[in-house]
C-alpha cells in the first residue's frame, strides 16, 4: 500500500499484508451481498419497488465493504462510504413510503439492528470487545447482524 495505513484500522482486526488486509471482516462483508437477494425478492413480492433500491444499495455496500476491508485504499473507502450513504437514503425512502416509524412492528429487525449497533460500537479498535488477532471479530459479526436486520425489515408486511 505504498506506506499508507490501511483504511480499516479502526475496525479492530489486525491488518495483514497482501490483498486481503482483514480476512474476517472482508468475508463477512459478503453478508450484505447475500442479503440483497431476499430484500429484492420481498420488495417484488410485496409490491414495494422502493425496496429494490435498498437491495441494490445493500449489494453495493457489501462490495464496498469487501474492498474496504480487503485491499483498502482511498477508492475502497469512497465505495464503502458511498454505499453506506446510498443504503441509508434508499432505506429511508422505502420505510418512509410505508408511513410508519422505521422499526415499529419489526421486532426481529429492531433486535438485530440494535445488537449490530452495540457490537459495532463495542468492538472498534481499543474497545472492550476488540481482540485484534482473534479469528472471531466483533466487526465481522456486526456485518452479518446488520445484513440480517435489513433482510428482516424487507420481509415485514
C-alpha positions in Angstrom: 0.0 0.0 0.0 2.9 2.3 -0.6 3.4 3.2 3.1 -0.1 4.4 3.8 -2.1 2.9 6.7 -4.9 0.6 5.8 -8.2 2.4 5.8 -9.9 -0.1 8.1 -7.6 0.3 11.1 -10.5 1.3 13.3 -12.3 -1.9 12.9 -10.1 -3.9 15.3 -9.0 -6.8 13.2 -5.2 -6.8 12.7 -4.2 -5.7 9.2 -2.4 -8.5 7.4 -0.1 -7.9 4.4 -1.4 -8.8 1.0 -4.7 -8.4 -1.0 -7.0 -9.1 2.0 -6.0 -7.0 4.9 -8.7 -8.1 7.3 -9.9 -11.6 6.3 -12.8 -12.0 8.8 -14.2 -8.5 8.1 -13.7 -9.0 4.3 -15.5 -12.3 4.1 -18.3 -11.2 6.5 -19.0 -8.2 4.2 -20.4 -10.6 1.7 -23.4 -11.0 4.0 -24.7 -7.7 2.6 -24.4 -9.0 -1.0 -26.3 -12.2 0.1 -28.9 -10.2 1.9 -29.6 -8.1 -1.2 -31.3 -11.2 -2.8 -34.1 -11.7 -0.3 -34.5 -7.9 0.1 -35.2 -7.6 -3.7 -37.5 -10.6 -3.7 -39.5 -9.3 -0.8 -39.8 -5.9 -2.5 -41.1 -7.5 -5.7 -43.4 -10.0 -3.9 -45.0 -7.3 -1.7 -45.3 -4.7 -4.5 -42.8 -2.3 -2.8 -40.5 -1.1 -5.6 -38.5 1.2 -3.3 -37.1 -1.9 -1.7 -35.4 -2.7 -5.0 -33.2 0.3 -4.4 -32.5 -0.9 -0.9 -31.4 -4.2 -2.4 -29.1 -2.6 -4.9 -27.6 -0.3 -2.2 -27.1 -3.2 0.1 -25.2 -5.1 -2.6 -23.1 -2.0 -3.3 -22.3 -1.5 0.3 -21.3 -5.2 0.6 -18.9 -4.9 -2.3 -17.6 -1.6 -1.0 -17.0 -3.2 2.4 -15.2 -6.1 0.8 -12.9 -3.6 -0.9 -12.6 -1.5 2.3 -11.5 -4.5 4.5 -9.7 -6.3 1.7 -7.2 -4.2 -0.2 -8.2 -0.9 1.3 -7.1 2.3 -0.2 -8.9 5.6 -1.0 -11.0 4.2 -3.8 -12.3 1.4 -1.4 -13.1 3.9 1.3 -15.1 6.0 -1.2 -17.0 3.0 -2.4 -17.7 1.8 1.1 -18.8 5.2 2.4 -20.8 5.9 -0.7 -22.5 2.6 -0.3 -23.5 3.5 3.3 -24.9 6.8 2.2 -26.9 5.2 -0.7 -28.2 2.5 1.7 -29.3 4.9 4.3 -31.0 7.1 1.7 -32.8 4.1 0.0 -33.8 2.6 3.3 -35.2 6.0 4.4 -37.3 6.3 1.2 -38.6 2.6 1.4 -39.6 2.8 5.1 -40.9 6.4 4.6 -43.3 5.2 1.9 -44.8 2.7 4.3 -45.9 5.6 6.5 -44.8 4.2 9.9 -41.9 4.5 12.2 -38.8 2.7 10.9 -38.8 -0.2 13.3 -42.4 -0.2 14.5 -43.8 -3.7 14.3 -40.4 -5.1 13.3 -39.2 -6.7 16.5 -36.8 -9.1 14.8 -35.2 -6.4 12.6 -35.1 -4.0 15.6 -33.4 -6.5 17.8 -30.8 -7.4 15.1 -30.2 -3.7 14.3 -29.8 -2.8 18.0 -27.4 -5.7 18.6 -25.4 -4.8 15.5 -25.1 -1.2 16.5 -23.9 -2.1 20.0 -21.5 -4.7 18.7 -20.1 -2.1 16.2 -19.5 0.4 19.0 -18.0 -2.0 21.5 -15.7 -3.9 19.0 -13.9 -0.9 17.5 -10.2 -0.7 17.8 -9.4 -0.1 21.5 -13.0 -1.0 22.5 -13.8 -3.5 25.3 -14.7 -6.3 22.8 -11.7 -5.7 20.5 -9.3 -8.6 20.2 -7.3 -7.8 17.0 -5.8 -11.2 16.5 -8.9 -13.3 17.2 -10.4 -15.3 14.3 -13.8 -14.2 15.5 -14.2 -10.4 15.0 -16.9 -8.3 16.5 -17.0 -6.1 13.4 -17.5 -9.2 11.3 -20.4 -10.2 13.4 -21.8 -6.7 13.0 -21.8 -7.1 9.2 -23.8 -10.3 9.5 -26.3 -8.9 12.0 -26.8 -5.6 10.1 -27.4 -7.5 6.8 -29.8 -9.8 8.6 -31.6 -6.8 10.1 -32.0 -5.3 6.6 -33.4 -8.6 5.2 -35.8 -8.9 8.1 -37.0 -5.3 7.6 -37.8 -6.0 4.0 -39.8 -9.1 4.9 -42.0 -7.2 7.3 -45.6 -6.8 6.0 
